[in-house]
Amino acid sequence: MSIKMIAVDMDGTFLNDQKEYNRERFEKLFQQLKENSIRFVVASGNQYDQLKSFFPENHTEMSFISENGANIVVEGNDYYNAQLAMDQVLETLKGIHALEPTAIVICGKRSAYVSETMPDDVFESVRFYYPSIKKLERLEDIAEENDEVFKFALSFPNVGIDAKLAALEEILAGEMIPVSSGHGDIDLIIPGVHKAYGLEKLSKEWGIDPSEIAAFGDSGNDVEMLSYVGSSFAMENAQERVKQVANGLIGSNNQESVLDTIEILLNS
């Protein structure tokens, strides 16, 4: 069956370690995708404003499953967003402080929110992924912002992440789901709201069967997406669990492996 949609994770997958990609090559492939009526979807845990900045010429012609499925934008138009109840946001904050993450980001529709006590170097690192960002005197002041909260993003030293995930699972007790997004980062998502959830919404909207979708990923937050589609590709640098669920293994994110595979899919 032919491919009608391609979904790509960004960090560690589509982007190289310098947070770049071969723009000239992609532009040619993107034009071919459009000519063949193949939808191109970016599926990432990052903020929409950050993701669209990588595609200044084309972002209004593609779709974005941002915030791990909690905020979907189709060709520049809001399509869907999930929302956490504010009492759940405040309750989650109480639980996660005990694990002492190096960064806590509350991800909302208008902005991401961090504490004004966050060190400057950490803030600059966070701002790369969340360019629309606001400092609060206390994170609990989020209740006064009148924003729609999608998820939490936490950062830890990149050691013992499985233990951190297990501890978060116990603390959150199923109210939110912790998923690894690589390099010590963990997202707390609404149960059932993940990248596959977003893909399912779009595939039904466009009349595309999961068997007609190809997807690429490298981290724990890609597992559901890779399990959902017919053609799933894990990067050479992917976490072991991701490699186990994918039905194809390609080169690393530093070798233009996603672009190579898209070219093969187009030619086949």
Secondary structure, DSSP 4 states (H G I P E B T S, - for coil): ----EEEE-IIIIIS-TTS---HHHHHHHHHHHHHTT-EEEEE-SS-HHHHHHT-TTTGGGSEEEEGGGTEEEETTEEEEE----HHHHHHHHHHHGGG--SEEEEEESS-EEEETTS-HHHHHHHHHH-SSEEEESSGGGGGGS---EEEEEEE--SSSHHHHHHHHHHHHTTSSEEEEEETTEEEEE-TT-SHHHHHHHHHHHHT--GGGEEEEE-SGGGHHHHHHSSEEEE-TTS-HHHHHH-SEE---GGGTHHHHHHHHHHH-
